[in-house]
Amino acid sequence: MVMKITGVERQLTPDEQQVVGSEVQEPRVLDTVLPRIAEPEKREPPPPVAPRVLPPPEVIAEQEAAQVLFGIPILEINRYTGSDEDWQPLVRWDIPLGRTGDLHEISLLSDNDAVTRYRIVIGNIDQEIPTDRQTSTPLDLTWRRTVIAGGTSVYIEVLSNTGVAIIVDGMITGSER
């Protein structure tokens, strides 16, 4: 669109009357105060204060210990004495649902290494230790960064492969979060 200009171009000052088309623009009136429009209240009253229910002191102490220690320490120790040729439970750690377990170490000690055999199950998975081989104890198995899901177990079972009496000590250490 092309606009044609007639007349002389000049800058109008704010106090001059201006004509645009057929409409007259009134000059700005100095010292005019615009009417104030009331703004709605932006703040709301605070909500009512509800009483805070704290858990029992035992629960608070357990939660604080878990935060400080990065988990609740677990130590399971047991001794088996017998001559069974079938698998017998030695020591067990059950991780509750909703928690995870960090396995740190499994320690085993037998009074007769020649006839003692072990089955180690971690997170419900048999570690398939060969039962046709002799191990020598004390046996310390260190597990680093082994996280075990809740609802599963870590356990050790023992047997005497010849029926000779054995005494076996077992220990599981870890932490539970």
C-alpha positions as CSV (number, residue, x, y, z in Angstrom):
1,M,0.0,0.0,0.0
2,V,1.3,3.4,-0.9
3,M,0.4,6.5,1.0
4,K,0.5,9.9,-0.6
5,I,1.5,12.9,1.4
6,T,0.3,16.3,0.7
7,G,1.6,19.5,2.2
8,V,4.8,20.0,4.2
9,E,6.1,17.4,6.5
10,R,6.8,18.6,10.0
11,Q,6.9,17.1,13.5
12,L,3.9,17.9,15.6
13,T,4.4,18.7,19.3
14,P,2.4,17.0,22.0
15,D,0.4,20.1,22.8
16,E,-0.8,20.7,19.3
17,Q,-4.2,19.6,18.0
18,Q,-3.8,16.8,15.5
19,V,-6.2,15.7,12.8
20,V,-6.1,12.2,11.5
21,G,-8.6,11.6,8.7
22,S,-11.7,13.5,9.9
23,E,-11.1,12.7,13.6
24,V,-9.6,15.4,15.8
25,Q,-7.1,14.3,18.3
26,E,-7.1,16.4,21.4
27,P,-3.7,17.6,22.7
28,R,-2.3,16.0,25.8
29,V,-3.5,17.7,28.9
30,L,-0.6,18.1,31.3
31,D,-0.9,17.3,34.9
32,T,-3.8,14.9,34.3
33,V,-4.1,12.1,36.9
34,L,-5.4,8.8,35.6
35,P,-8.1,7.1,37.7
36,R,-6.8,4.3,39.8
37,I,-8.4,0.9,39.4
38,A,-8.6,-1.2,42.5
39,E,-6.6,-4.4,42.2
40,P,-7.9,-7.5,43.8
41,E,-6.2,-8.8,46.9
42,K,-3.4,-11.1,45.8
43,R,-2.6,-12.6,49.2
44,E,-4.8,-15.3,50.7
45,P,-5.0,-16.0,54.4
46,P,-2.7,-18.9,55.5
47,P,-4.3,-22.4,55.7
48,P,-5.2,-23.6,59.2
49,V,-2.4,-25.3,61.1
50,A,-3.0,-29.0,61.4
51,P,-1.4,-30.9,64.3
52,R,1.6,-32.9,63.2
53,V,1.6,-36.6,64.2
54,L,5.1,-37.9,64.9
55,P,5.9,-41.6,64.6
56,P,6.9,-43.5,67.8
57,P,10.4,-42.9,69.2
58,E,11.5,-46.4,68.2
59,V,10.7,-45.8,64.5
60,I,12.5,-42.4,64.6
61,A,15.6,-44.0,66.2
62,E,15.6,-46.7,63.5
63,Q,15.3,-44.2,60.7
64,E,18.1,-42.1,62.1
65,A,20.4,-45.1,62.4
66,A,19.6,-46.1,58.8
67,Q,20.6,-42.6,57.6
68,V,23.8,-42.4,59.7
69,L,25.0,-45.9,58.9
70,F,23.7,-46.0,55.3
71,G,21.6,-49.0,56.2
72,I,20.8,-51.2,59.2
73,P,23.8,-53.5,59.9
74,I,23.0,-57.2,59.6
75,L,24.9,-60.0,61.3
76,E,23.6,-63.6,61.1
77,I,25.7,-66.3,62.9
78,N,24.9,-70.0,63.5
79,R,26.5,-73.3,64.1
80,Y,25.7,-76.7,62.7
81,T,26.7,-80.0,64.4
82,G,25.7,-83.3,62.8
83,S,26.5,-86.0,60.3
84,D,23.6,-85.6,57.8
85,E,24.4,-86.5,54.2
86,D,21.5,-84.3,53.1
87,W,21.6,-80.4,52.9
88,Q,21.1,-78.9,56.3
89,P,20.6,-75.1,57.0
90,L,23.6,-73.4,58.5
91,V,22.8,-69.6,58.5
92,R,20.1,-67.5,56.7
93,W,19.3,-63.8,56.1
94,D,15.8,-62.9,54.7
95,I,15.5,-59.5,53.2
96,P,12.0,-58.1,53.8
97,L,9.8,-56.8,50.9
98,G,10.2,-53.1,50.3
99,R,13.9,-53.1,51.4
100,T,17.2,-54.0,49.7
101,G,20.1,-55.8,51.2
102,D,23.8,-55.1,50.7
103,L,25.8,-58.3,51.1
104,H,29.3,-57.7,52.6
105,E,30.8,-61.0,53.6
106,I,30.1,-64.7,54.1
107,S,32.5,-66.5,56.5
108,L,32.6,-70.3,57.0
109,L,34.6,-72.5,59.4
110,S,34.5,-76.3,59.6
111,D,36.3,-78.7,61.9
112,N,36.6,-81.3,59.1
113,D,37.2,-79.8,55.7
114,A,37.6,-83.1,54.0
115,V,34.0,-84.1,54.4
116,T,32.2,-80.7,54.6
117,R,30.4,-79.4,51.5
118,Y,28.6,-76.1,51.1
119,R,25.7,-74.7,49.2
120,I,25.5,-70.9,49.0
121,V,22.4,-69.2,47.8
122,I,22.4,-65.4,47.2
123,G,19.1,-63.7,46.2
124,N,17.5,-67.1,45.8
125,I,20.1,-68.0,43.2
126,D,22.3,-71.1,43.9
127,Q,26.0,-70.2,43.4
128,E,26.7,-73.8,42.3
129,I,29.7,-74.5,44.4
130,P,31.1,-77.9,43.2
131,T,30.3,-80.6,45.8
132,D,32.9,-83.0,44.5
133,R,35.8,-80.8,45.7
134,Q,37.2,-80.1,49.1
135,T,37.5,-76.5,50.3
136,S,39.7,-75.4,53.1
137,T,38.5,-73.2,55.9
138,P,38.4,-70.6,57.3
139,L,36.7,-69.4,54.2
140,D,36.0,-65.6,53.9
141,L,34.0,-64.6,50.8
142,T,33.9,-60.8,50.4
143,W,31.0,-59.5,48.3
144,R,31.3,-55.9,47.2
145,R,28.4,-53.9,45.7
146,T,26.1,-56.9,45.8
147,V,22.6,-55.5,46.2
148,I,19.9,-58.1,46.9
149,A,16.2,-57.5,46.2
150,G,13.6,-57.5,49.0
151,G,11.6,-60.7,49.4
152,T,14.7,-62.9,48.7
153,S,17.3,-64.6,50.9
154,V,20.9,-65.3,51.4
155,Y,21.6,-68.7,53.0
156,I,24.2,-71.4,53.4
157,E,23.5,-75.1,53.7
158,V,26.0,-77.8,54.6
159,L,26.3,-81.6,54.5
160,S,28.8,-84.3,55.4
161,N,29.5,-86.2,52.2
162,T,30.5,-89.4,54.1
163,G,28.3,-89.2,57.2
164,V,31.1,-88.3,59.5
165,A,30.1,-85.8,62.2
166,I,31.1,-82.2,61.5
167,I,30.9,-78.9,63.3
168,V,30.5,-75.9,61.0
169,D,30.2,-72.2,61.9
170,G,28.7,-69.7,59.4
171,M,28.4,-65.9,59.4
172,I,26.7,-63.5,57.0
173,T,27.3,-59.7,57.3
174,G,25.5,-57.0,55.4
175,S,23.2,-54.0,55.7
176,E,19.6,-53.5,55.0
177,R,18.0,-50.3,53.5
